[in-house]
Amino acid sequence: MILCWPFDTVVGRLSLRLESLPVEVVTKTLDNVFVTVAINLQYQVIDTKIYNAFYVLKDQRAQMISYVEDSIRTSMCSMTLDHAYAAKEEVSSHLKSHLADVFEEYGYKIIKALVTDLTPDQKVRDAMNEINSSKRVKEAAAQRAEGEKIIKVKRAEAEAESMYLSGLGVARQRKAIMDGLKESIVDFGSQVTGTTPKDVMDLLVLTQYFDTMQEVGHSSSTKTVFLANDHNPTRAGMMQANAGF
């Protein structure tokens, strides 16, 4: 470029590169929560509108920031805090579409409008953290209770199964005893003449009685007292003594 000084002079420079404009806006959401929204606006001068970009706006960056702040406040006032957290792309799209025509009139083209951060007041953040903490504690308690319930149910099922198998074993044991007694009675009756089934049963009962006495006698910690019959004087005296207390 050739300048004929003093008739021509350079009054300023304007870059055609992609520019970045960081903006922080303090605004209020629909549920009355104050938040700080950080925006990074990426823009570029339109090469066919360089005159407008240089001369129309007196302080380009300051006035562009004012437009961005106004647009952000408009969009955030229609959202709750939770919605705003989940709708950063929506805020970015609203900002770009709302300012595209205005900036183009001034000779600028918006490339991207990025919502880089959204920070509520410290008290609001503390309250949100407390809510999330309480929610997690509640969920943990529910999960712990569910786990304890499962353990108790499984333990009860195991005990029921154990009792069933124990009862089944006792029943089989008694059946085996009865089958053995039956075979013994038959064999004894066939080998010894002049005996009746009752005689055999009495003999078996007496044998079991002696076996029981022997087992009881082998134990040093046995506290069982055997009495001959209900009319035994010893038993009657013990019963009368207990009744007196």
C-alpha positions as CSV (number, residue, x, y, z in Angstrom):
1,M,0.0,0.0,0.0
2,I,1.3,3.4,-1.0
3,L,0.4,6.5,1.1
4,C,0.8,10.1,-0.2
5,W,1.7,11.9,3.0
6,P,0.4,14.3,4.2
7,F,-2.7,13.7,2.1
8,D,-3.0,10.1,3.2
9,T,-2.5,8.7,6.7
10,V,-3.2,5.5,8.7
11,V,-6.0,6.0,11.2
12,G,-6.1,2.5,12.6
13,R,-5.7,-1.2,12.0
14,L,-8.3,-3.9,11.8
15,S,-7.4,-7.6,11.9
16,L,-9.3,-10.1,9.7
17,R,-8.3,-13.0,12.0
18,L,-10.6,-14.9,14.3
19,E,-10.9,-13.0,17.5
20,S,-12.0,-14.2,21.0
21,L,-14.1,-12.1,23.3
22,P,-14.4,-13.4,26.9
23,V,-17.5,-12.2,28.8
24,E,-18.7,-12.9,32.3
25,V,-22.4,-12.1,33.1
26,V,-24.0,-12.1,36.6
27,T,-27.7,-12.8,36.1
28,K,-30.7,-14.4,37.7
29,T,-32.5,-17.6,36.7
30,L,-36.2,-18.3,36.6
31,D,-36.1,-19.8,40.2
32,N,-34.4,-16.6,41.5
33,V,-30.8,-18.0,41.8
34,F,-28.0,-15.6,40.9
35,V,-25.4,-17.2,38.6
36,T,-22.2,-16.1,36.9
37,V,-22.2,-17.2,33.2
38,A,-18.8,-17.3,31.5
39,I,-19.0,-16.8,27.7
40,N,-16.3,-17.0,25.0
41,L,-17.5,-15.3,21.9
42,Q,-15.5,-16.1,18.7
43,Y,-16.0,-13.6,15.9
44,Q,-14.4,-12.4,12.7
45,V,-14.6,-9.2,10.6
46,I,-16.5,-9.6,7.4
47,D,-14.0,-8.6,4.7
48,T,-16.8,-7.0,2.6
49,K,-17.9,-4.8,5.6
50,I,-14.6,-3.6,6.9
51,Y,-15.7,0.1,6.8
52,N,-18.7,-0.8,9.1
53,A,-16.5,-2.8,11.4
54,F,-14.1,0.0,11.9
55,Y,-16.3,3.1,11.8
56,V,-19.8,2.2,13.0
57,L,-18.9,1.2,16.5
58,K,-16.9,3.6,18.6
59,D,-15.6,1.0,21.1
60,Q,-16.2,-2.3,19.4
61,R,-15.4,-4.7,22.2
62,A,-17.2,-2.8,24.9
63,Q,-20.4,-2.5,22.8
64,M,-20.2,-6.2,21.8
65,I,-19.9,-7.2,25.5
66,S,-23.1,-5.1,26.2
67,Y,-25.0,-7.0,23.5
68,V,-23.8,-10.4,24.8
69,E,-24.8,-9.5,28.4
70,D,-28.2,-8.5,27.3
71,S,-28.8,-11.6,25.3
72,I,-27.6,-13.9,28.2
73,R,-29.8,-12.2,30.7
74,T,-32.8,-12.6,28.4
75,S,-32.2,-16.4,27.9
76,M,-31.3,-17.2,31.5
77,C,-34.3,-15.5,33.0
78,S,-36.5,-18.1,31.2
79,M,-34.6,-21.1,32.7
80,T,-34.3,-22.7,36.1
81,L,-30.9,-23.4,37.5
82,D,-31.1,-27.1,36.7
83,H,-32.3,-26.4,33.2
84,A,-29.5,-24.0,32.6
85,Y,-26.9,-26.6,33.7
86,A,-28.3,-29.1,31.3
87,A,-28.9,-26.6,28.4
88,K,-25.6,-24.9,27.8
89,E,-25.9,-25.7,24.1
90,E,-29.3,-24.1,24.1
91,V,-27.9,-20.9,25.7
92,S,-25.1,-20.9,23.1
93,S,-27.5,-21.3,20.2
94,H,-29.8,-18.6,21.5
95,L,-26.8,-16.2,21.9
96,K,-25.5,-16.9,18.4
97,S,-28.9,-16.6,16.6
98,H,-30.0,-13.5,18.6
99,L,-26.8,-11.6,17.9
100,A,-25.9,-12.8,14.4
101,D,-28.0,-10.2,12.5
102,V,-26.9,-7.3,14.8
103,F,-23.2,-8.1,14.6
104,E,-23.4,-8.6,10.8
105,E,-24.9,-5.1,10.5
106,Y,-21.7,-3.8,12.3
107,G,-19.5,-5.8,10.0
108,Y,-18.8,-8.9,12.3
109,K,-19.6,-12.5,11.9
110,I,-20.1,-14.8,15.0
111,I,-18.3,-18.0,14.5
112,K,-19.1,-19.6,17.9
113,A,-20.6,-18.6,21.2
114,L,-19.3,-21.0,23.9
115,V,-20.8,-21.2,27.4
116,T,-17.6,-22.1,29.2
117,D,-18.9,-22.0,32.8
118,L,-22.0,-21.5,34.8
119,T,-21.4,-20.8,38.6
120,P,-24.1,-20.1,41.1
121,D,-23.6,-18.3,44.4
122,Q,-21.5,-20.1,47.0
123,K,-24.5,-20.6,49.3
124,V,-26.5,-22.1,46.5
125,R,-23.6,-24.5,45.7
126,D,-23.3,-25.5,49.3
127,A,-27.0,-26.2,49.4
128,M,-26.9,-28.2,46.2
129,N,-24.0,-30.3,47.6
130,E,-25.9,-30.9,50.8
131,I,-29.0,-32.0,48.8
132,N,-26.9,-34.4,46.7
133,S,-25.1,-35.7,49.8
134,S,-28.4,-36.4,51.5
135,K,-29.8,-38.1,48.4
136,R,-26.7,-40.3,48.2
137,V,-27.0,-41.1,52.0
138,K,-30.6,-42.0,51.5
139,E,-29.9,-44.2,48.5
140,A,-27.0,-45.9,50.4
141,A,-29.3,-46.6,53.4
142,A,-31.9,-48.1,51.0
143,Q,-29.3,-50.3,49.3
144,R,-28.0,-51.4,52.7
145,A,-31.5,-52.2,54.0
146,E,-32.2,-54.2,50.8
147,G,-29.0,-56.1,51.2
148,E,-29.8,-56.9,54.9
149,K,-33.3,-58.0,53.8
150,I,-31.8,-60.4,51.2
151,I,-29.4,-61.8,53.8
152,K,-32.2,-62.4,56.2
153,V,-34.4,-64.0,53.6
154,K,-31.6,-66.3,52.4
155,R,-30.7,-67.2,56.0
156,A,-34.4,-68.0,56.7
157,E,-34.6,-70.1,53.5
158,A,-31.4,-71.9,54.5
159,E,-32.7,-72.6,58.0
160,A,-36.0,-73.9,56.6
161,E,-34.2,-76.1,54.2
162,S,-31.9,-77.4,57.0
163,M,-34.9,-78.1,59.2
164,Y,-36.6,-79.9,56.4
165,L,-33.6,-82.0,55.7
166,S,-33.1,-82.7,59.4
167,G,-36.8,-83.8,59.8
168,L,-36.4,-85.9,56.7
169,G,-33.3,-87.5,58.2
170,V,-35.1,-88.2,61.5
171,A,-38.0,-89.7,59.7
172,R,-35.8,-92.0,57.7
173,Q,-33.9,-92.9,60.9
174,R,-37.1,-93.8,62.6
175,K,-38.3,-95.8,59.6
176,A,-35.0,-97.7,59.6
177,I,-35.3,-98.4,63.3
178,M,-38.9,-99.6,62.8
179,D,-37.8,-101.8,59.9
180,G,-35.0,-103.2,62.0
181,L,-37.3,-103.9,65.0
182,K,-39.8,-105.6,62.6
183,E,-37.1,-107.8,61.2
184,S,-35.8,-108.6,64.7
185,I,-39.3,-109.6,65.9
186,V,-39.8,-111.8,62.9
187,D,-36.4,-113.5,63.3
188,F,-36.8,-113.9,67.0
189,G,-40.3,-115.4,66.7
190,S,-39.2,-117.8,64.1
191,Q,-36.1,-119.0,66.1
192,V,-37.6,-119.1,69.6
193,T,-40.7,-121.1,70.1
194,G,-43.4,-120.2,72.6
195,T,-42.9,-116.4,72.3
196,T,-45.4,-113.9,71.3
197,P,-44.8,-110.6,69.5
198,K,-45.5,-108.8,72.8
199,D,-42.7,-110.7,74.5
200,V,-40.3,-109.7,71.8
201,M,-41.3,-106.0,72.1
202,D,-40.9,-106.1,75.9
203,L,-37.4,-107.5,75.4
204,L,-36.5,-104.9,72.8
205,V,-37.8,-102.1,75.0
206,L,-35.8,-103.4,78.0
207,T,-32.7,-103.6,75.8
208,Q,-33.1,-100.0,74.7
209,Y,-33.7,-98.9,78.3
210,F,-30.4,-100.5,79.4
211,D,-28.6,-98.9,76.4
212,T,-30.0,-95.5,77.4
213,M,-28.9,-95.9,81.0
214,Q,-25.4,-96.9,79.8
215,E,-25.2,-93.8,77.6
216,V,-26.4,-91.5,80.4
217,G,-23.9,-93.1,82.8
218,H,-21.0,-92.4,80.5
219,S,-21.5,-88.6,80.6
220,S,-20.0,-86.7,83.5
221,S,-22.3,-83.7,83.1
222,T,-25.6,-85.6,83.1
223,K,-28.3,-84.1,85.3
224,T,-31.1,-86.6,84.5
225,V,-32.9,-88.5,87.3
226,F,-34.8,-91.6,86.4
227,L,-37.8,-92.6,88.6
228,A,-39.4,-96.0,88.5
229,N,-43.1,-94.8,88.2
230,D,-45.5,-92.1,89.1
231,H,-46.2,-93.6,92.5
232,N,-42.6,-93.6,93.6
233,P,-42.3,-91.9,97.0
234,T,-39.2,-90.0,96.0
235,R,-40.9,-88.4,93.0
236,A,-44.0,-87.6,95.1
237,G,-41.8,-85.9,97.7
238,M,-40.0,-83.8,95.0
239,M,-43.3,-82.7,93.5
240,Q,-44.7,-81.7,96.9
241,A,-41.5,-79.7,97.7
242,N,-41.7,-77.9,94.3
243,A,-45.4,-77.1,94.9
244,G,-44.5,-75.5,98.3
245,F,-42.3,-72.8,96.7
